[in-house]
Amino acid sequence: MSEGKRILLVEDNEMNRDMLSRRLSRKGFDVLLAENGEEAIAQAKAGIPDLILMDMSLPVMDGWEATRRIKADDATRSIPVIALTAHAMSGDKERALDAGCDDYDTKPIEFNRLLKKIDEHLRS
């Protein structure tokens, strides 16, 4: 399922980015990287990934705004976005979905749970 699929991983924490990108690569994904919301928008347009994993707490431009802009652009609107956030507070899931995210997962990442969500969105 994952073979040759391109995922844009937007994560400002270098340790998290390295760990998650290595694990996704081992599962056969082609991983693009961005460290902030502006890079995420540029990478989404240039690389047209099959799916975006979007950290919501980012420098320069946060994941909420980056997702809104990605979903407002005809070229990138159809790319599924899964929000990744340590903000597991009430209302955060709704806020992510309101921003245009297609799904939501909490940090610390539970990799197998995240993989199931990725596979579901790549199939639909």
C-alpha positions as CSV (number, residue, x, y, z in Angstrom):
1,M,0.0,0.0,0.0
2,S,2.8,2.5,0.9
3,E,5.2,1.6,-1.9
4,G,6.1,4.7,-3.8
5,K,3.6,6.9,-1.9
6,R,4.9,10.4,-1.1
7,I,4.3,11.8,2.4
8,L,5.1,15.4,3.4
9,L,6.2,15.4,7.0
10,V,5.9,18.9,8.5
11,E,7.7,18.9,11.9
12,D,9.9,21.5,13.5
13,N,11.5,19.2,16.1
14,E,14.6,17.7,14.5
15,M,14.5,14.5,16.7
16,N,10.8,13.9,15.9
17,R,11.3,14.6,12.2
18,D,14.3,12.3,11.9
19,M,12.7,9.4,13.8
20,L,9.4,9.6,12.0
21,S,10.9,10.1,8.6
22,R,13.2,7.0,9.0
23,R,10.2,4.9,10.2
24,L,8.1,6.0,7.3
25,S,10.9,5.4,4.8
26,R,11.4,1.9,6.2
27,K,7.7,1.3,5.4
28,G,8.3,2.2,1.8
29,F,7.1,5.8,1.7
30,D,9.0,8.6,-0.1
31,V,9.3,11.3,2.6
32,L,9.4,15.0,1.9
33,L,10.3,17.3,4.8
34,A,9.4,20.8,6.0
35,E,10.2,22.5,9.2
36,N,7.5,25.2,9.2
37,G,4.2,26.2,7.7
38,E,5.7,28.3,4.9
39,E,7.9,25.4,3.8
40,A,5.0,23.0,4.1
41,I,2.9,25.1,1.6
42,A,5.9,25.3,-0.8
43,Q,6.6,21.6,-0.6
44,A,2.9,20.7,-1.0
45,K,2.8,22.7,-4.3
46,A,6.2,21.5,-5.6
47,G,6.1,17.9,-4.5
48,I,2.3,17.2,-4.6
49,P,2.5,14.5,-1.9
50,D,-0.1,11.8,-1.5
51,L,-0.6,12.8,2.1
52,I,0.6,15.5,4.6
53,L,1.5,14.9,8.3
54,M,1.2,18.4,9.8
55,D,2.6,19.3,13.2
56,M,0.3,22.1,14.3
57,S,2.8,24.0,16.6
58,L,5.3,25.3,14.1
59,P,7.5,28.4,13.8
60,V,7.1,31.1,11.0
61,M,3.5,29.9,10.2
62,D,1.7,27.4,12.3
63,G,0.1,24.2,11.1
64,W,-3.5,25.6,11.4
65,E,-2.8,28.4,8.9
66,A,-0.6,26.3,6.6
67,T,-3.4,23.7,6.4
68,R,-6.0,26.4,5.7
69,R,-3.9,27.7,2.8
70,I,-3.2,24.2,1.4
71,K,-6.9,23.5,1.5
72,A,-7.7,26.8,-0.1
73,D,-5.5,26.2,-3.2
74,D,-7.0,24.2,-6.0
75,A,-3.6,22.5,-6.7
76,T,-3.3,21.1,-3.2
77,R,-6.9,21.0,-1.8
78,S,-7.3,17.2,-2.4
79,I,-4.2,16.2,-0.4
80,P,-5.3,14.6,2.8
81,V,-3.8,16.3,5.9
82,I,-3.4,14.5,9.2
83,A,-2.8,16.9,12.1
84,L,-0.1,15.9,14.6
85,T,-0.4,17.7,17.9
86,A,0.6,17.4,21.5
87,H,-2.5,19.6,22.2
88,A,-4.8,16.8,23.2
89,M,-7.2,19.2,24.9
90,S,-10.9,19.3,24.4
91,G,-11.7,21.1,21.2
92,D,-8.3,20.6,19.5
93,K,-9.6,17.8,17.2
94,E,-12.5,20.0,16.1
95,R,-10.1,22.9,15.6
96,A,-7.9,20.8,13.4
97,L,-10.8,19.6,11.4
98,D,-12.2,23.1,11.1
99,A,-8.8,24.2,9.7
100,G,-9.2,21.6,6.9
101,C,-7.3,18.6,8.3
102,D,-8.8,15.3,7.3
103,D,-7.7,13.5,10.5
104,Y,-6.0,14.1,13.8
105,D,-3.4,12.2,15.8
106,T,-1.8,13.1,19.1
107,K,1.9,13.2,20.2
108,P,3.8,11.3,21.3
109,I,3.2,9.4,18.1
110,E,1.9,5.8,18.4
111,F,3.4,4.7,15.1
112,N,1.1,1.7,14.3
113,R,-2.0,3.8,15.0
114,L,-0.7,6.6,12.7
115,L,0.1,4.1,10.0
116,K,-3.5,2.8,10.1
117,K,-4.8,6.4,9.6
118,I,-2.3,7.0,6.8
119,D,-3.4,3.8,5.0
120,E,-7.1,4.7,5.4
121,H,-6.5,8.1,3.7
122,L,-4.3,6.7,1.0
123,R,-7.0,4.2,0.1
124,S,-9.9,6.6,0.0
